[in-house]
Amino acid sequence: MKIHVDEALGLFHLQSKDSSYIFQVVEGYPAHLYWGAQLNHDAGLAHILELRERCSFSPNPVPANRPLSLDTLPQEYPQYGTSDFRQPAYQAQLDDGSRITELKYSGYRIAPGKPKLTGLPAVYTESEKEAATLYLYLKDEYSGLKVTLLYTVFAEHSAIARSAFFEQEGSAIIRLEQAMSASVDLSDSRYQALYLSGAWARERHIQRRDLAPGALRLESRRGSSSHQMNPFLALLRPEATEDHGDVYGFSLVYSGNFAAQAEVEQFNQTRVSIGINPSDFSWKLEPGQSFQTPEVIMVYSGEGIGGMSRTYHRLYRQRLCRGKHRDQVRPILINNWEATYFNFDADKIEALAQEARPLGIELFVLDDGWFGKRDNDDSSLGDWFEHERKLPEGLSGLAKRVNEQGLQFGLWVEPEMVSPDSELYRQHPDWCLHAPGRRRTEARSQLILDLSREEVCDYLYDTLSKVFASAPITYVKWDMNRNMTEIASAQAPSDRQKETAHRYMLGLYDLLERLTTSFPDILFESCSGGGGRFDPGMLYYMPQTWTSDDTDAIERLAIQYGTSIVYPASTMGAHVSAVPNHQVHRMTSFALRGDVAMSGNFGYELDLSSLSQEEKTLAARQVAQYKEIRSLVQQGEMYRLLSPFEGRGDTAWMFVSEDQSEAFVAFFRVLAEPNGPIRRLTLKGLDPNKRYKLEAGVSAAAAASGAKGSADDASAFREAFGGQSFMGDQLMRIGLVVSDLQGDFASLTFRLQAVEA
């Protein structure tokens, strides 16, 4: 980790672990030279840039330097209107109505460590030795607009954190119409784009496509990062695989409207930009005011997609997630939602807790319906007081009954919403997002509170603080179940209405900061109809997210695999639910459902009292196995082995300890194949010179004992390999036969422990 500066050449060379990022100031314009595998620092790097005079349709801003054209110069933070016709990184309107500003280099500063971003989540350091930050100063002399580009490099991560800070040092008002977090110009277009798309209950499916002339644009205009597109884009060479090739990742630490774009221009250069979506956005800067963009984490990997993923996993697990729960194992929980929906009372909850205790489950989570007069989803959001008929002894009484069963007590809330049928709405009908005099669009019979307003956030903080302090609550599931419409604030002046969506996010982040600081012992989990806000911004406050409302094991293979492209397993909530599955009505074995859920933060979301004795026995075994492996799953290195997006959908992944002394492997056969070939599963991430003893997981044990609810036949694997030991190189180059599994929707898991060779 080092930042080299050659002032005579205007050369900046940033070295993160295993990677280099280089740019050079040319006639006052910071020009991008290189991003990739780490290079030695040398003055010869200044010769990377080659300028070539083009025709008059690529005009030049410096008449004495005709080869220089902003239309072709690879830039660090390009601007609108001064002869670059590609996508700008920012756009500003001056007080006279013109949109022409010209930022030019005015200096730099290097500081150890990494600064906090005011009001925004961001990756952090615990020691100044972990990182170094370059502040690159740009200024438009005409308007007085100053922009500071922040670049942070890391000693232990092949990543760069970038953002931009705007200040109006002039005497007139400026309106930012666009302010991206970063822009990078790559020298060619021989790339494929990889991104994560989907819908509710079908989040973060992997898409991979070639770039071509024109622009590929990914975005959300829904008021949140969304189910439909994740705030992430990677460019990779066409030959790049899971384990080999150059990959460049861009992950935005933000939870609201975003845009990411890869534009291939006329000379086959590629411009990548990412940040707040400029659609329906502007920000008024009066003299002396400033604006900070969210942060983008840029990762280079020369070891394929998997190498990029593991960099994101380590960085986000260790230096994005915060608090006491960051490094602690997460509790195994039972959530009552799919067991009861709204139909419960204290006695029924206690009965479910009684069923959970002998299985070894550690936490009971009370979901929707405990507050106000909430017997369906038509009322009471905003009325955060106990439903007296259901909970006559309140939350404290119910928590006491759950605690007496040996379980911790957790709670579901949806604080950002308000029901029109609620005491809160009747008292404060102007507290929701709305345009005065216009229709208020409802979704799930609810509106969205205006968190851009300080009094609304203060009300939520005070009300929720009373709830969280009223009982021994150790876990909170924070939900958000609709997208934004009528994005306007009754409090904001007319010339700041387009700031509302971002001010909402700032209000939410401030509220979460206050609550998580006041209640540091509570494990908070984010949720938005499942994975509608699974993004780095929320992980800064809540170290895990409910991955999807779709709990079908087969669908979860794709969802969890796609999520792992950026996010570590420690951030994924994964539960066993009932069959037929409530989302897709598929029948799968209890063993399969458990094996899939064990690759995240494990739990159950069903009526335990309806399980057969065989299923309860298997559930107890699943719980016992997960307690043995959860530190490995939650803190280990993840390696993807087989993709559900390829072939017949077979999926496999594994988790390896940092010292390579143990591993946990999961394999899933989706569809049976008649008279198929012998198939071997080859592993990754092991020490080739270590010998590993294999212990088959509970699915194989259940199959061997003939347990009901186990539709697969993993016993052959257990009999063939259980108890045997293998060298790491054999497991990674030859593998183990997995073609003996029988039937559709089959699974097996196994552990590897290093033993004396």
N, C-alpha and C positions, 0 to 999 in steps of 0.2 A: 504494500500500500504506500503510494507516494504520489505527490503532485509536482511535476517538473515544469518550470517556466523558463523559457529563453526569451528574455525581454527584447533583445536585439532582433530576433527573428519573429517576435510575436507568437511564439509557439507554446502551446499548453499540452502537456502529456500527462494524463491521469491514469494511474495504475491501481486497479483493484486487484484482488486475488485472481491470478490467472488471466487477466484481461487488461487491455489498454484502450483508452479513448483519447483521441488526439484532434485538436483543432488549431487553427492559425488565424490571426487577425490580418486581413488583407484589405488595405485601403480603409481601415476602420470597421470592416465587416467581419465578424467571426465566421470562419469557413471550416466546415467539417472535413477532416482528412481521413480518419480511420477509427473503426471500432471492431475489436476482435481479440484473438489470442494475444497474450502479453508480448510486447516488443521491448528490446533494450532501448534505453533512451540515448538518442544520438542526434546531432544537429542535422544529419542527413534526412531526418523525417520531414523537414521543411520542404523537401523536394517532391513529396507525394502529390501535391496539388499541381494539376496541369490545366492552364487556362488556354482557351482556343477562341479566336475571333469568329463569331458567327455572323449571320446576315443582319440587316437592320431591324428585323423583327425580334431580335434579342438585343435591346438597346443597352448601352453602357453608361453607368452613372459617373464615370471619371473619364472625361474626353482624352486625357493624356495616356490612359491605359485601356486601349480599345479591346484587348482580349477579355477584359473583366466585364461580365454582364451578370446582374443579379438574377436574370432569367435562367442562367445555367450554373451559377456559383452554388456549390453545396454549402448550405448555411446552417448555423446553430439556432437562430431564432428569427426567421424571415418575417418581413412586414409587407403590408398591403400598399399598393399604389405607387411604388417608386421603381418600377420596371421588373419586378418579379411577378409573373402571372400565375404562379402555382399557389397552392393553398397556403395562406399566411399562418404564422403561429399566433398572431394577435392582430386586432384591428381596433382602432380608436377613432372616435368622432370628436373634433375640437369644437370649441364654443362658437366658432363662426360657421359651423356646419360642414367644414371640409373633413376628409378622412385621411389626410396625408401626414404621416409622421415618419421620421427616419432615425432609428436608433443606431448609434455608432459607439464603438468601444471607448470607454473613458477611464478604465483602470481595473484593478483586481485586488483581492485580499485572500489569503489562505489562513484557515484557523483549524486547530485540532478538534476532533470530535464531530458532532453533528448537532445543529441547532433544532430547537422545537419550532414547529410552525404554529403561529398564533391562531388558536381556535380550530385547528384541523388535526386529525390523526396523522401519524407519520411513524416510520421506522425510527428507532432511537438507539442510542449507545449507552452502556453503563460505565464506560471508561473512555477518556479522550484518545487512548491508544488504539481503540477499535476502528477509528475512521478519521478522515480529514476532509474538509470542505473548502471548495473554491467558490468565492463570490466574484462573479464577472459582472462589471458595471457597464451598462449601456445607457446612452442618453440622447434624447431628441432636443437639440438646442433651441429650436423654434418654439415648441410648446412647453418645454421644461419637464416633459415626462421622463422619468428615470426608471429603468428596469434592471433588476439584479437577477441574474441567472445563478441558481444554486446547484452545485454539483458535489455530491458526497461519494467518496470511494471508501471501500471497506477492506480491512486486513484479512478477514476470514470468509468473505463472500465475493464471488465474481459478479458484483452488482454495482450499479450506480444509481443514486437517488437524485432526481432532478425536479426542480420547481422554479417558478418565476414570481418575483415580488415587484409590484408596480407602486410607484410613488409619484404624485403630482407635485413637483417642485416649482412649477410655474404659477402664474397669477390668475389663470382662467380655469374654468371647469372642463374636464375631459370625461367622456363616456367610453368605457371599454365595451366594445361590442363582441369581442372574442378575446380569450386569454387562455391559450393552451398551456399545459404544464411542461411539455417538451416537444421538440421537433428535431428529427434526425434525417439528414439526406445521405442515402446510401448510393454508391457509385454505379450500380447496375440494377437490373430488374429480374435477375435470375433467382427468383424466390417463389416460395409458396406461402400463403397465409394460413395460419392455424388459429382458430378462435372457438369459442364455446357459445352455442345458441340453444334455444329450446322454447319451452312454454311452461305454464303451471303444470306440475306433476311430471315434467319431462325436461328438467333443467340440465344445462351444461353438457350437451352432446357435442362431440368433437367434429368440427368442420375443417377440411383442408382443401385448398384450391389454389391454382396457379394465379400469379399476378399477370396482368395484361395492361396495355395502354389504357389510361383512364384511372378512376379512383374506386377503391374498395372502401366502403364506409360502414362501420359498425356503430350503433348508437342506441341510447335510451332517451325517450322523451316522456317517460311515465312518472317522473318525480322520484324514482329510485333506480338503483343499478339494474334491477329487473330480472324476471325469469327468462326473458327473451334473449338478452345479450349480456354477457359478463364483461366488466370493464377490463378486458385483457385482449391483447393481440400479440402473436408471435410471427416473425418471418423466419423461414428456414430454407436452406438449399433443397432443391428437389430430391437430391439423393440422401438427405438427412433421414435417419431412422430414430427409433427409440434410444439407441445406444451410440450412434455415430453421426458426425456432421455438425455443421455450424447452425446454431439457432439463436435468435435474438428476441427476447421477450420484453413486453411492455405491460405492466400491471399498475392500474391507477388506484391509489389509496383514497377512494371516494365512494359515497353511497347514493349519490343523486344522479341527475341527468349527465350523461357523458357522451363523448364522441371519440372514436379512434379511426384513423384513415391511413391508407397506404395508396399513394398516388404515383403512378408511373407516367413520367413526362416524355416529351418528344425525343429526348436523347437517351431514353431508357435509364435515367436515374430514378430512384425511388425515394419519395418523401413520406416519412411516417410521422404522424402527429397524434397526440392524445391529450385529453383534458375535459374540462366542463363543456357540455354541449352548447354551442353558441345559439342554438335555436331557443327563442324566447328568453334570452339572457342579455342583460347589459348591467353595467355597474358605474355609478356616478362617482367620479373622483373630484372633489372640491380641492382647492389648494391646501396642501399639507396632509391630505388623506392618502391611504394606501390600500392595496388589495393583494392578498396572497393566494396563489393558485394551489390546488391540491398537489400532492407529490406523486410522481410516477417512479416505479422501481423498474429499472432496465437491467436485464440479465443477459449476459452472453454465455453460451455453452458451446464448447467444441466437442462435447460428448453427447450430442443428440438431445432429443426432447427430454429424456430421463434426467440428463445432467442439469438442464434448465430447471426442471421440476424440483429436484432435490435442493438446488440453491434457494429457490423460493420457499420450500418447506422449512429449511433450517432458519432462514432469515425471518420468516413470518412467525414461526414457532417460538424463536428465541428473542427476537427484537422488534416484533410488532405486537403480539399478544403480551399482556401485562398482568401484574397482580400475583397474589399467592397461588392461584390455580394454574398459572402458566406452566410450572414444572411439576405440579402434583398430578397423580393419577386421578382420572375423573370417575365419579361414582356410577355404579350400575343402577339404573332407575326403572321404575314402572310408572307409566303415564296412563291416566284413566280415560283419555279422550275416546279412543275407539272402543273401550269397554262400556262406557256409559253415555257418551255425548253429554247432553244437558240434563239427563235424567238420573240424578243421584241425590243422596242426602248424606249426612255424617255417618250413619250406620253402614251405608253401602261402601263408603270410602274406607272405613275401618275394616270391613270384611275383606276388601281387596288387599289392604295392607297385611292382614293376617295370612292371606294366601302367599304374599310375597316373602314374608320372613323366612320360612323354612327353605326357600330356594336360594337364599344368600343375597337377595336383592338389597341394596343399601339405601335407596332414596325413593320416596313416593312423591309424584308431581301431580298436583290438583290442577286440572286444565280449565277451560272456559266454563262459565256458568255459576261461579261461586259468589257473585257480587250483584248488587242492585236488585232488580226483579228479572234477572236474566234466565229465562226458561227456553229461549230460542235466540237466534241471532238478529232479532228485530228490535232489541231494546238494551238500555242500561250501560252501554259503553260510556265511560266518563264518570260513572257513579261508583267510585272505588270504596265501597263499604259492603259488609257481608250480607248475603242473601239470608234473611232471618229464618225463613221457613226451612231452607236446606241446612243451614249452619246455625242453629239456635244458640250454640256456645261460642260462636265466632271462629275465626281462624285460629286463635290461641287454643281454644278447646279442641278443635280438630287436630291441630298439630300435636297436642299433648297425647291424644289417642294414637296417632300414627307413631310418635316417638316411643310410646309404650310397647309397640310391636317391634321395636329395634330398628326403625327406619328414620332417616332424616326426612324433612318435610320441604317440598318445593311448591312453587306457585306459578300459574300462567297469568300474564297481564297483556293488555293491548292499549297502552297509554296514549298513543298518537291519534286515536280515533274517538269519535263521539257519535252516539245514536241520537237521531232526532227525537226519539222517545226516551228521554233521560232528563233527570233533574238538572244536570249541567247545561244541557242545550236550552232548556226552558229558561234558565237564568242568564245564559250568555250565548244567544243565537249568533252573535257576530264573531265568536271565537273560532269559527271554522274558516277554512279557505273558501272564499266565495267572491263573486263580483256583485256588488250591491244592485238590487233590482232585477237580477237575472236568476234563472233556474239553478238550483243546487243539485248536481248529479249525485245520486246515491249509488253505492255498491255494497252489497251484503247489508243493506239497510243502515249504512253508516256514512258519515262525513269525516273529513280530516281536520283535526285541530290545527290552528295556525301557529306553528312553533317558531315562526319568525317574530312573534310577539313575546316580549319579556314576561308579561303578566301571566300568559298561558303556561310558559315553562316554569315559572315560579309556583303556579298552582299545582302543576304535575309533580314538581319536586316535593312540595309540602305534603300533598295527598299520598303519594307513593311512599314517602319516608315514614308516614304514620302506619301504612300497611306493612311495610317491611320490618318495622320495629314492633309490630303488634304480636308477633309470634316468632318462634325459633326457625325462621326461614333460611335455608342454606342454598337454595337454588331458585332462580327466576328465569322463566321463559318469556322473552319480550317479543310479542308478535306485532305484525303490521299487515293487514289483510286487504288492501286495495291500492290502486294507483291514483295519482293526483289528477283532478280535473278542476276547472275554474281556479287556476293558480293565481290568486290575487289576495291581497291583504287589506282589510278594512282600515288598518292603522297606517299603512304606507302612503306617502304622497304619490301623486300621479306620475312624477318623473322617476320614481324608484320601484314601480310595480314589477318590472322585469328582473328585479333583484330577489323577488320573493322565494323562488325555488331554492336558490343557494342560501338565502338567509334562514330558510327552514332547516336546511342541513346544519348550518352553524348553530342554530338553536337546539337541535337534537343532540349534536355532539357535546354542547355545553351541558345540557341536561344529563346526558350519560356520564360525563366527567364528574359532575357533582354527586350523582347517585352512587357510582362505583367507588368514589373516594369515601363517601359516607358509610358505605356498606361493603368494606373490603373482603369480608368473609363469605359473601354471597357469590356463588358461581352463576354468572349471567350467561344465558344462551340467546342468541339472536334468531329471529324467525320472521319470515314474511310470506305467509302462505307456503311454508317450506323454504325453498331456496331463492325467493324473489329479491333478497338483499344479501346474498352470499358474496361479500366483497371485503377487501382489506380494511376499508374504513370502519366497518362494524367490528371487525376482529380486534381492533385497537382497544375497544371498550369491553367486548364480550369474546372470550377466547374460543367459543365454539358456536356453531350455527346449525339449526335444524335443516338438514341437507335437502329434503324434499318432503312434501306431503304424501308423495307416492312411496309407500312402504313395500310394494311388491318386490320380492327378492330379485327377479329377473330384470325388472326395470332399474332397480338399484345398482345392478352391475354396471350399466352404462352411465348412470348418474354419478356414482361414486368414482368410477374410473375417470370420467371427464373432469370432475371436480379436482381430482388429484393432479391434473396438469399444472395447477397453480397452488392449490391449498393442501396443507398436510392433514393426515388422518386425525390428528388431535383436534381439528376444527370441525369435524363432521359428526353430527348426531345421527345414529343409525340404530333402528329398533326392529324387533321381531313383532309382527302384527298377525292378526287372525287371517284365516282363509275360509271361503273364497276372499281374496284380497278386496278391500273396500274401494280401491281405485280402478283396478283392471279385472277383478273377479277371477283371477287365476288361482289354481290350486298348486301349491308347492309344499314340499315336506318341511316339517318343523326343523329338521337338521339343516337343510339348505338355508332357510331363513336365518337361523342362528349363525351359520358360517359367513353369510354375507354381512350381517350386522356386526360381527366381531372385528371388522376392518374399519371401525370408527369408534365413537363413544357409545358403548353398548347399552341397550336397554330393551324394554318390552312395552308394547302399546296394544293391549288386548285384555280380555276378561280372564284372569288367571283361574278363576273358579270353574270355567268351562273346559279347562284342559283335562285330558285323560290322565290317568296315573302314569302311563308310559311317557306322555309328553312332559309331565311335571318332573319325572326322573331325568329326562333329557335336559330340561331347562336347568335343573340344578347342576348337571354336568357342564352345561354351557357356561353358567355363571362361574363355576369353579375354574374352568379353563381360561375364561377371560381374565379372571383375577391373576392368573399366572402369567398371561401374555400382555396385559394392557399397557404396562410401561414400555414394552417393546413396540406395540402398535402405535402408541401415542407419542413416543419420543424417538423411535428408531428411524432408519433410512428406508424409504419405500422404493421398491423396484417393481415396475410393471412388466409382466411376462407375456401375457396374451391379451389382445384387445377385443372387447365385445363388438367393436365397430368393424371388425374384419372377419372374413370367413363365415363360419357357422355360429359365431357368437360366443364360442368358448372364451373364458376369461380367467386370468390368473395374475396374482400379485404376491409380493412378499415383503416382509419387514426384517431388517437386519440391525443388530445392535452396533453401536459406534465402534466397539472393539472387535466386531465380527465373531464374537464367541457364541452367539445364538441367533436364530432366525425363526420366523413364523411364516408359513406358506399356505396360501389358499388357492384352490383350483375349482372351477365351476364348468361342468358340462351342460350346455343349454339343450341341445337336441341330440338324441341318439342317432348313430349312423350304422346302417346295415353293412355287415361284412367289411368294416373299415380297416384302414392300415393300423399298424402298431404306432401309437403316438407316445412321444416322450416329452416330459416337461423339463426343460433346462432352466437352471436357476441363475441368479446374478448376485453380485455384491459380497460373496463369501471370500474367505481367505483360501486361496488354492492349496496352500500347504498345511491347512488344518483338517483334522478328521472330525466329522460330525455324526453324532448318533441321532437316528430318526425315531421320533415318537409320534404315532398317529393320533389325530385329534378326535374329538367326541363324535363327529359324524361317522367315522369309520367304526368306532366302538358301538355306536347305536345300530349301525347296519349289521355288525357281527352278532349282536344280541337279538336282532329281529325286532327292535323297538317300533311300535306303531308310530306313524308320522314321519318315518324315514323312508322316503321313496327310492333312495339311491342304494347302490350296493358297493360301498367303499371297503367292505371287509376284505376283498381280494387284495387291495393295496396294503391294508394293515397286515395281512398274513404274509405278504411278499417282502415288505420292507420294514415293518415295525420292529424296533429293537436293533436293527442292523446299523452299521456305521460306514460312512463313505468319505473319501477325500473330497475337499472342496472343488478341486479341478475337475474331478469326475462328475460331480453334481452340476457344474456349470457348463461342461462340454458334452457330456453324454446324457445326463438327466435320468429321470425315473419314468417308468411306463405308467401312463394314466388312462390307457385305452380300455381297461377292463371295467370301468364304471358302466353300470347298466341303467337304461331308461333315460327319459328326458329329465331335465332340471335336477341333475345330480351334483354332488359336491364332495370334496374332501379337504381336510386341513391337516398339517403336520408341523411339528416343531423340530428344530435342529439344535443340538447342543454340542459345542466343541468338547472333544475328549482327547486324552493323550494318544498321539499317533502310534 
